[in-house]
Amino acid sequence: MPKSAATAPPAWKLEDAKARFSELVRRAHDEGPQAVTVRGRPAVVVLDAGEYERLAGPKPTQSLVEFLQGLHLEGLEIEREQDFGRETEL
């Protein structure tokens, strides 16, 4: 059963996470996110793929080009005056 988001995930030292990777993955799936530390500092969190998909949200259903074309900006004029910089004394 996954832990609540308010609870800090268990911390694994990187060496232990590498040596017991199968267990780390199993616990991430069964118990919830698992933190991995490097030199005592938080480095990464391993979490179940389903939880990642939930947090990442839905994937875009259209490409960026389709999105921009759907904005119907044909009549919008975007122009900028040419900038020559400013004069400075050396």
Summary of the structure (lengths in Angstrom):
residues: 90
radius of gyration: 24.4
end to end distance: 69.3
largest distance: 69.6
contacts: 146
relative contact order: 0.13
helix: 33%
strand: 16%
